[in-house]
């Protein structure tokens, strides 16, 4: 469950998602202790299914994960209202969205947790280039803690009657935390290389999720 100081809407959405993610998905969480309960945190995760934000949010438990999500989701007013109340941040992908990055930095400066999919979109089984935005966030605020996140099994959630087996692993990058002499793109690439070693690209074409 989400921490008590998470927004009511965030806690409600996580509660609604719990039967699907935790029961139907048989969620296994590994390395939760690697996620700081307080302080600026950047989660860098693979993205193979539209379910990934809910799966990671359910797994993170005591942190409210404020994800950078594609701005097109805000076109639908009811969805936009829910996303805003959950603390999610709209971003125009592929355009160097400075407003979104500034909003994310502001949240980190307040000690919050930002979730980022550095590959920019759902992989659909194809190898994608890790973008520099996640690294820029991690380098923008002193004392940010970067946690690598590996999600597997999420592409099977909608493949009824096939029951999925979800697994979320949080781990410290083997290369360590961000270094002062490290570029944003180098940081993102090395963290995502470790994530993809544990979560190879998976096609989700069968159900179009």
Steps between C-alpha positions, in 0.01 A plus 500: 500500500609859438641704789248697711616838368435399138202675343159345558454446125837327474414266785156432351642413156760271654226329704289447186799361311604267783269205414627498141866565572545315829246217480445433128859600419653308794733793555845422638704795628876470543733759650237736642749605769706662222228766460559779756188579701590870498701743291537575128489176304501418129373160390623398152296213356445299184165548325347203318132544593253779572449331838855576615424825691233325708719195555793712617274718715356191669846355555653820640244497784628770737589754230260701289653466153447813293550374146582695188216392269420581138311830474236353267340329803397846622273550195223312682373721782400227749834325448685831527332580831597162645859526375536851643366390837744206494788743453593371154688730263408540129790502256512558125730220394772564248473878533734581787208602722664754735176566692464131587864473601471811718190359669680171568806680639273703730351177633845355561604816685203439730634151574254310282538189284494530119444198276648513150491268200824615331419322173213745453222263400377140517764283332263260316785253483742733324828629641472871577761766564523624858445877501685752716203644694518257792870569540441876491250469783738291708781752453286810557442461874768428761470174692254340256497125540465299178331160516489265200166322451450179306139405412416161348169327428293815448435425131300195612247687716246535218558156348200339663464214586877481523582612850808724529785471745616852577840576644646837593860521610649816648879510505799729535680564169822299500678808367397694809309822550536798262851641476579869466703438184232282340280626218122460515488266202788286631322463835171402338664254261697315766202465735268385224760254369490332841119505502479343155745227598234384747195590290559423130263663253166318480242530223146584606342489156260217573264726693631836395563613855 
